Amino acid sequence: MTRVLSDYQIGTADGTSLGSSIVKVMFKALKEKGVAFYPNTKALDLVLKNGVVTGVKVRSGNEEFVIPTKNVILATGGFAHNQKLVKKFAPEWAGLPTTTAVGSTGDGLEMAVEHGAKTAYTDVVRMNPSVHSENGVNSSLSAARAEGGIMVNLDGKRFCNDYYPDYTQLSRWLQKQKGSMAYIVIDNKAMKASKRLQGFKDKGYFLQADTLAELAKKMGVPPKADTVRM
Ligand SMILES: Cc1cc2nc3c(=O)[nH]c(=O)nc-3n(C[C@H](O)[C@H](O)[C@H](O)COP(=O)(O)OP(=O)(O)OC[C@H]3O[C@@H](n4cnc5c(N)ncnc54)[C@H](O)[C@@H]3O)c2cc1C
């Protein structure tokens, strides 16, 4: 069966991760503009005088100091790694693993709220329905859905479109499946067309089989499941 492969996802020419490539370019631009850069420095609090932010208190190693400033842009990312905030703002998803970076602890959000800032849309969370979890590491398998995979439940049945309407709704549907889990089935054509899928394969994320019957057996799903016919 012909699978429509995603044509909107952007990758780098050499197949390396997009994020780290963007960081290289941004870091070069910062240096060229002479912007002061504080690596390995954690923002601890906002410093206020008469209700106006005048600096940021930070820690670098054992040293704590204040960086004086006229303005502060809080860009400390999301809060998926902070269960206290997940329970508070998005209780529907509390207790689930996350693929976000370990720095997503909502520090900026907490600092701002502490000083009386109002929040908006903190309940809007994007859940990822396709995650490979192993040894405490959660890796996103979105590419496997975007680039030709189909999701089937433990009965070997499709229970949703693989990419639409949106990640969070797919996650809700997935949560309702047996074991709250699904397999992503990928054929050889999709595998050959995607460097990222080959990368997942090399990492050992996939079960492999030459026939669907054999694959169904390895997956532990009924071999005649109607949806594992591609
Ligand atoms: C697996 C995955 C795949 C994704 N794929 C895509 C995609 O294909 N396309 C897309 O557009 N988006 C994608 N996203 C979303 C995208 O990565 C985020 O929306 C984006 O990174 C958010 O940028 P940000 O600058 O707000 O926060 P972040 O990128 O999280 O940056 C925040 C930074 O602040 C640092 N920080 C946190 N607290 C402190 C502190 N107290 N002091 C100092 N520093 C601190 C963090 O360590 C981090 O470096 C993906 C996200 C994930 C998790």
The ligand as an SDF file (V2000), in Angstrom:
LIG
                    3D

 53 58  0  0  0  0  0  0  0  0999 V2000
   10.9300   15.4790   21.4880 C   0  0  0  0  0  0  0  0  0  0  0  0
   10.5230   16.8520   21.0250 C   0  0  0  0  0  0  0  0  0  0  0  0
   10.4120   17.1130   19.6720 C   0  0  0  0  0  0  0  0  0  0  0  0
   10.0410   18.3660   19.2280 C   0  0  0  0  0  0  0  0  0  0  0  0
    9.9540   18.5850   17.8930 N   0  0  0  0  0  0  0  0  0  0  0  0
    9.6480   19.8070   17.4520 C   0  0  0  0  0  0  0  0  0  0  0  0
    9.5910   20.0620   16.0630 C   0  0  0  0  0  0  0  0  0  0  0  0
    9.8220   19.1910   15.2340 O   0  0  0  0  0  0  0  0  0  0  0  0
    9.2830   21.3160   15.6610 N   0  0  0  0  0  0  0  0  0  0  0  0
    9.0250   22.3180   16.5650 C   0  0  0  0  0  0  0  0  0  0  0  0
    8.7750   23.4570   16.1460 O   0  0  0  0  0  0  0  0  0  0  0  0
    9.0690   22.1110   17.8900 N   0  0  0  0  0  0  0  0  0  0  0  0
    9.3660   20.8720   18.3490 C   0  0  0  0  0  0  0  0  0  0  0  0
    9.4050   20.6440   19.6940 N   0  0  0  0  0  0  0  0  0  0  0  0
    9.0610   21.7290   20.6140 C   0  0  0  0  0  0  0  0  0  0  0  0
   10.2270   22.6740   20.7950 C   0  0  0  0  0  0  0  0  0  0  0  0
   11.3840   21.9360   21.1160 O   0  0  0  0  0  0  0  0  0  0  0  0
    9.8950   23.6500   21.9290 C   0  0  0  0  0  0  0  0  0  0  0  0
    8.6760   24.2890   21.6480 O   0  0  0  0  0  0  0  0  0  0  0  0
   10.9850   24.6920   22.0320 C   0  0  0  0  0  0  0  0  0  0  0  0
   12.2310   24.0930   22.2930 O   0  0  0  0  0  0  0  0  0  0  0  0
   10.6680   25.6590   23.1590 C   0  0  0  0  0  0  0  0  0  0  0  0
   11.6810   26.6170   23.1590 O   0  0  0  0  0  0  0  0  0  0  0  0
   11.9840   27.4640   24.4170 P   0  0  0  0  0  0  0  0  0  0  0  0
   13.1440   28.3330   24.0730 O   0  0  0  0  0  0  0  0  0  0  0  0
   10.7170   28.1310   24.8960 O   0  0  0  0  0  0  0  0  0  0  0  0
   12.3850   26.4410   25.5830 O   0  0  0  0  0  0  0  0  0  0  0  0
   13.5660   25.3950   25.6210 P   0  0  0  0  0  0  0  0  0  0  0  0
   14.0420   25.0050   24.2640 O   0  0  0  0  0  0  0  0  0  0  0  0
   13.1130   24.3270   26.5580 O   0  0  0  0  0  0  0  0  0  0  0  0
   14.7420   26.2310   26.2760 O   0  0  0  0  0  0  0  0  0  0  0  0
   14.6800   26.6270   27.6120 C   0  0  0  0  0  0  0  0  0  0  0  0
   16.0980   26.6410   28.1540 C   0  0  0  0  0  0  0  0  0  0  0  0
   16.1080   27.2600   29.4410 O   0  0  0  0  0  0  0  0  0  0  0  0
   16.9410   26.5010   30.2870 C   0  0  0  0  0  0  0  0  0  0  0  0
   16.5420   26.7380   31.6780 N   0  0  0  0  0  0  0  0  0  0  0  0
   15.4920   26.2340   32.3610 C   0  0  0  0  0  0  0  0  0  0  0  0
   15.4730   26.6840   33.6060 N   0  0  0  0  0  0  0  0  0  0  0  0
   16.5510   27.4850   33.7430 C   0  0  0  0  0  0  0  0  0  0  0  0
   17.0920   28.2400   34.8160 C   0  0  0  0  0  0  0  0  0  0  0  0
   16.5170   28.2850   36.0430 N   0  0  0  0  0  0  0  0  0  0  0  0
   18.2270   28.9460   34.5940 N   0  0  0  0  0  0  0  0  0  0  0  0
   18.8550   28.9400   33.3810 C   0  0  0  0  0  0  0  0  0  0  0  0
   18.3910   28.2390   32.3150 N   0  0  0  0  0  0  0  0  0  0  0  0
   17.2460   27.5300   32.5030 C   0  0  0  0  0  0  0  0  0  0  0  0
   16.7280   25.0760   29.8480 C   0  0  0  0  0  0  0  0  0  0  0  0
   17.7900   24.2400   30.2920 O   0  0  0  0  0  0  0  0  0  0  0  0
   16.6890   25.2410   28.3330 C   0  0  0  0  0  0  0  0  0  0  0  0
   17.9840   25.2210   27.7950 O   0  0  0  0  0  0  0  0  0  0  0  0
    9.7710   19.3960   20.1610 C   0  0  0  0  0  0  0  0  0  0  0  0
    9.8840   19.1410   21.5440 C   0  0  0  0  0  0  0  0  0  0  0  0
   10.2690   17.8850   21.9600 C   0  0  0  0  0  0  0  0  0  0  0  0
   10.3840   17.6350   23.4510 C   0  0  0  0  0  0  0  0  0  0  0  0
  1  2  1  0
  2  3  1  0
  2 52  2  0
  3  4  2  0
  4  5  1  0
  4 50  1  0
  5  6  2  0
  6  7  1  0
  6 13  1  0
  7  8  2  0
  7  9  1  0
  9 10  1  0
 10 11  2  0
 10 12  1  0
 12 13  2  0
 13 14  1  0
 14 15  1  0
 14 50  1  0
 15 16  1  0
 16 17  1  0
 16 18  1  0
 18 19  1  0
 18 20  1  0
 20 21  1  0
 20 22  1  0
 22 23  1  0
 23 24  1  0
 24 25  2  0
 24 26  1  0
 24 27  1  0
 27 28  1  0
 28 29  2  0
 28 30  1  0
 28 31  1  0
 31 32  1  0
 32 33  1  0
 33 34  1  0
 33 48  1  0
 34 35  1  0
 35 36  1  0
 35 46  1  0
 36 37  1  0
 36 45  1  0
 37 38  2  0
 38 39  1  0
 39 40  1  0
 39 45  2  0
 40 41  1  0
 40 42  2  0
 42 43  1  0
 43 44  2  0
 44 45  1  0
 46 47  1  0
 46 48  1  0
 48 49  1  0
 50 51  2  0
 51 52  1  0
 52 53  1  0
M  END
$$$$
